[in-house]
Amino acid sequence: MTETVTTNPAVTRFAVPGRIAVSDQAAAVWRTATLTEIRRETAHAATFRLAVPGWAGHLPGQHLLLRLTAPDGYTAQRHYSIASAPDDSGHIELTLDHVPDGEVSGWFHTVARPGDTVEVRGPLSGFFAWQGDRPALLLGAGSGVVPLMSMVRHHRQRGLTVPLRLLVSARSPEELFYASELGAETAPVFTRSAPQGVPVGRMAAAHVAPLLSEQPPGGWEAYVCGSNGFAEHASRLLVAAGQPVERIRIERFG
């Protein structure tokens, strides 16, 4: 995804039994990452798999800072959400839109090949992280689904029984990230075109309210990720449906 801003971008420490412990000291180190695989997701987005020696691990929902350095010494840095679930393989995955005139995304989509290297630092931000210990209600649009997919993958890989639901908005089925991976936990909303018989339109109360009506024990922790406009719109829908404001976590990009 593109540059991200969270309401609390500070690096934090985690020490949860059975979870990866991430220190701010480890996250402050720049590491050389090698591109090992490129997978096409949509016509304008692809997933880039990176091998990162010494990677400290991450929690679903966290992001990293990536740095490219040109031969003349010029550098460009961007924040990108981590798409992969935490594991001990030493690999992480980023799913990037090809942003028009984007220096970094443009390099990944038009120049990068397996074997190329970049620098990464992280993981960053504990605010948007989900530790798998409470019900998660996820709302995303476009590339905003990237950190939410890390949560979905973590939920599946660990065989977690805690409830998780994903409501994702895309312009069309062709622009839906991870379409072949999405399962029963996911409800897609299409804003421009949709399969025959599926309504077309913006995410609305009719999509959100039923999810809030099936409150699990302890209630939902809501995670919203997308553009500024989507983040504001989705947050209002959640509040109108009864979700407590203090239990809505927002990551926006632009």
C-alpha positions as CSV (number, residue, x, y, z in Angstrom):
1,M,0.0,0.0,0.0
2,T,1.1,3.6,-0.1
3,E,2.4,5.8,2.7
4,T,0.5,5.2,5.9
5,V,-0.4,7.3,8.9
6,T,-1.7,5.8,12.2
7,T,-3.2,7.7,15.1
8,N,-0.3,6.4,17.2
9,P,2.8,5.6,15.0
10,A,5.1,5.0,17.9
11,V,7.1,1.7,18.0
12,T,6.1,-0.3,21.0
13,R,7.3,-3.5,22.8
14,F,5.2,-6.7,22.9
15,A,5.6,-9.6,25.3
16,V,2.5,-11.7,24.9
17,P,2.8,-15.4,25.7
18,G,2.8,-17.4,22.4
19,R,3.4,-14.3,20.3
20,I,6.4,-12.8,18.7
21,A,8.2,-10.3,20.9
22,V,9.3,-7.2,19.1
23,S,11.6,-4.6,20.6
24,D,12.0,-1.0,19.6
25,Q,15.8,-1.5,19.4
26,A,15.4,-4.3,16.8
27,A,12.9,-2.2,14.8
28,A,15.4,0.7,14.6
29,V,18.0,-1.3,12.6
30,W,18.1,-1.0,8.8
31,R,18.3,-4.5,7.3
32,T,19.1,-5.5,3.7
33,A,16.2,-7.5,2.2
34,T,16.4,-9.6,-0.9
35,L,13.5,-9.9,-3.3
36,T,12.8,-13.6,-3.8
37,E,9.4,-13.7,-5.6
38,I,6.9,-11.5,-7.4
39,R,3.2,-12.5,-7.6
40,R,0.6,-10.5,-9.6
41,E,-2.6,-9.7,-7.6
42,T,-4.4,-7.4,-10.0
43,A,-3.6,-5.5,-13.2
44,H,-2.0,-2.7,-11.1
45,A,-0.9,-4.5,-7.9
46,A,1.6,-7.2,-7.0
47,T,3.0,-9.0,-4.0
48,F,6.7,-8.8,-3.4
49,R,8.3,-11.5,-1.1
50,L,11.4,-10.4,0.7
51,A,14.0,-12.4,2.6
52,V,15.2,-10.4,5.6
53,P,18.1,-11.8,7.6
54,G,17.7,-11.0,11.3
55,W,14.1,-9.9,10.9
56,A,12.7,-9.5,14.5
57,G,9.2,-10.7,13.5
58,H,6.0,-8.7,13.4
59,L,2.4,-8.7,14.5
60,P,-0.5,-8.7,12.1
61,G,-1.3,-5.1,11.1
62,Q,2.1,-3.6,11.5
63,H,4.1,-1.9,8.8
64,L,7.7,-1.2,8.0
65,L,9.8,1.6,6.5
66,L,11.5,0.8,3.2
67,R,14.4,2.6,1.7
68,L,15.7,2.6,-1.9
69,T,19.1,4.1,-2.7
70,A,20.1,5.2,-6.2
71,P,23.6,4.9,-7.6
72,D,24.1,8.6,-7.1
73,G,23.2,8.3,-3.4
74,Y,19.7,9.7,-3.7
75,T,17.3,7.9,-1.3
76,A,13.5,7.4,-1.2
77,Q,11.6,6.1,1.8
78,R,8.1,4.8,2.1
79,H,5.9,3.1,4.8
80,Y,4.3,-0.1,3.6
81,S,2.0,-2.5,5.5
82,I,3.1,-6.1,5.9
83,A,0.8,-8.5,4.1
84,S,2.1,-11.8,5.3
85,A,1.3,-13.5,8.6
86,P,4.0,-13.7,11.2
87,D,6.2,-16.7,10.9
88,D,9.8,-17.8,11.5
89,S,10.9,-18.2,7.9
90,G,12.7,-14.9,7.7
91,H,10.5,-13.7,4.9
92,I,7.9,-10.9,4.7
93,E,5.5,-9.9,1.9
94,L,4.4,-6.5,0.7
95,T,1.5,-5.9,-1.7
96,L,2.0,-2.7,-3.6
97,D,-0.2,-0.7,-5.9
98,H,1.5,0.8,-8.9
99,V,1.0,4.5,-8.0
100,P,1.1,6.9,-10.9
101,D,4.5,8.6,-10.9
102,G,5.4,6.8,-7.7
103,E,9.2,6.6,-7.2
104,V,9.2,3.5,-5.0
105,S,6.2,1.6,-6.3
106,G,7.2,2.4,-9.8
107,W,10.6,0.8,-9.2
108,F,9.0,-2.3,-7.8
109,H,6.6,-2.7,-10.7
110,T,8.9,-1.9,-13.6
111,V,12.5,-2.5,-12.5
112,A,12.7,-4.9,-9.6
113,R,13.6,-8.5,-10.2
114,P,14.3,-11.5,-7.9
115,G,17.7,-11.0,-6.4
116,D,17.5,-7.2,-6.1
117,T,17.9,-5.7,-2.6
118,V,16.3,-2.9,-0.6
119,E,16.6,-1.8,3.0
120,V,13.8,-2.2,5.5
121,R,13.4,-1.1,9.1
122,G,10.7,-2.3,11.4
123,P,8.2,-3.5,12.3
124,L,6.5,-0.2,13.3
125,S,3.4,0.8,15.1
126,G,1.8,-1.3,17.8
127,F,-1.5,0.7,17.7
128,F,-2.9,-1.0,14.6
129,A,-1.6,-4.5,15.5
130,W,-3.9,-7.4,16.3
131,Q,-2.6,-10.0,18.6
132,G,-5.3,-12.6,17.9
133,D,-6.7,-12.4,21.4
134,R,-10.0,-10.6,20.8
135,P,-12.7,-10.6,18.1
136,A,-11.7,-8.5,15.1
137,L,-14.0,-6.7,12.7
138,L,-11.9,-5.5,9.7
139,L,-13.0,-2.8,7.2
140,G,-10.8,-2.0,4.2
141,A,-10.8,-0.5,0.8
142,G,-8.4,-1.0,-2.1
143,S,-4.9,-1.5,-0.9
144,G,-6.2,-0.8,2.6
145,V,-6.9,-4.5,2.8
146,V,-3.2,-5.3,3.0
147,P,-2.6,-5.1,6.8
148,L,-6.1,-6.7,7.3
149,M,-5.0,-9.7,5.2
150,S,-2.1,-10.2,7.5
151,M,-4.7,-10.6,10.3
152,V,-6.8,-13.0,8.2
153,R,-3.8,-15.1,7.3
154,H,-2.6,-15.2,10.9
155,H,-6.1,-16.2,12.0
156,R,-6.1,-19.1,9.6
157,Q,-2.5,-20.3,10.1
158,R,-2.9,-20.4,13.9
159,G,-6.3,-22.0,13.7
160,L,-7.7,-19.3,16.0
161,T,-11.3,-19.7,17.1
162,V,-11.8,-16.0,18.1
163,P,-14.3,-14.4,15.7
164,L,-12.9,-12.5,12.7
165,R,-14.9,-10.8,9.9
166,L,-13.6,-8.8,6.9
167,L,-15.7,-6.3,4.9
168,V,-13.7,-5.1,1.9
169,S,-14.5,-2.5,-0.8
170,A,-13.1,-2.6,-4.3
171,R,-14.0,-0.9,-7.5
172,S,-14.6,-4.3,-9.3
173,P,-13.9,-8.0,-8.9
174,E,-10.8,-7.5,-11.1
175,E,-9.4,-5.0,-8.6
176,L,-10.1,-7.0,-5.5
177,F,-6.8,-7.9,-3.8
178,Y,-6.3,-11.5,-2.8
179,A,-9.6,-12.6,-4.5
180,S,-8.6,-16.3,-4.7
181,E,-7.7,-16.3,-1.0
182,L,-10.8,-14.7,0.5
183,G,-13.2,-17.1,2.3
184,A,-16.3,-17.2,4.4
185,E,-15.0,-14.6,6.8
186,T,-15.1,-12.0,3.9
187,A,-17.9,-9.9,2.4
188,P,-16.8,-7.9,-0.7
189,V,-18.5,-4.6,-1.7
190,F,-18.1,-3.4,-5.3
191,T,-18.4,0.3,-6.1
192,R,-18.1,0.4,-9.9
193,S,-19.0,-3.0,-11.3
194,A,-19.9,-6.4,-9.8
195,P,-20.9,-9.9,-10.8
196,Q,-24.4,-10.3,-12.1
197,G,-26.9,-10.1,-9.3
198,V,-24.6,-8.3,-6.9
199,P,-25.5,-4.7,-6.0
200,V,-23.0,-2.0,-6.9
201,G,-22.5,0.9,-4.5
202,R,-20.5,2.4,-1.7
203,M,-20.1,0.6,1.6
204,A,-23.2,1.4,3.6
205,A,-25.0,0.9,6.9
206,A,-26.7,-2.2,5.3
207,H,-23.2,-3.8,5.1
208,V,-22.0,-2.8,8.6
209,A,-25.0,-3.1,10.8
210,P,-25.5,-6.9,10.5
211,L,-22.0,-7.4,11.6
212,L,-22.5,-5.3,14.7
213,S,-25.7,-7.1,15.5
214,E,-23.8,-10.4,15.9
215,Q,-21.7,-9.2,18.8
216,P,-19.3,-11.9,20.0
217,P,-18.5,-12.1,23.8
218,G,-16.5,-9.1,24.7
219,G,-17.5,-7.2,21.6
220,W,-15.5,-6.3,18.4
221,E,-12.2,-4.6,18.1
222,A,-12.6,-2.7,14.8
223,Y,-9.8,-2.1,12.4
224,V,-10.3,0.4,9.5
225,C,-7.8,0.9,6.7
226,G,-8.0,2.8,3.5
227,S,-7.9,6.3,2.0
228,N,-8.7,9.3,4.2
229,G,-12.2,9.5,2.7
230,F,-12.9,5.8,3.2
231,A,-11.5,5.8,6.8
232,E,-13.8,8.7,7.8
233,H,-16.8,7.1,6.0
234,A,-16.3,3.6,7.4
235,S,-15.7,4.9,11.0
236,R,-19.0,6.8,10.9
237,L,-20.8,3.7,9.7
238,L,-19.3,1.8,12.6
239,V,-20.3,4.4,15.2
240,A,-23.8,4.7,13.8
241,A,-24.2,0.9,14.1
242,G,-23.1,1.0,17.8
243,Q,-19.4,0.3,17.8
244,P,-17.7,2.2,20.6
245,V,-15.4,5.0,19.3
246,E,-12.5,3.9,21.6
247,R,-12.6,0.4,20.0
248,I,-12.0,1.6,16.5
249,R,-8.4,1.6,15.2
250,I,-7.7,3.5,12.0
251,E,-4.9,3.5,9.5
252,R,-5.2,5.8,6.6
253,F,-3.0,6.5,3.6
254,G,-2.7,9.3,1.1
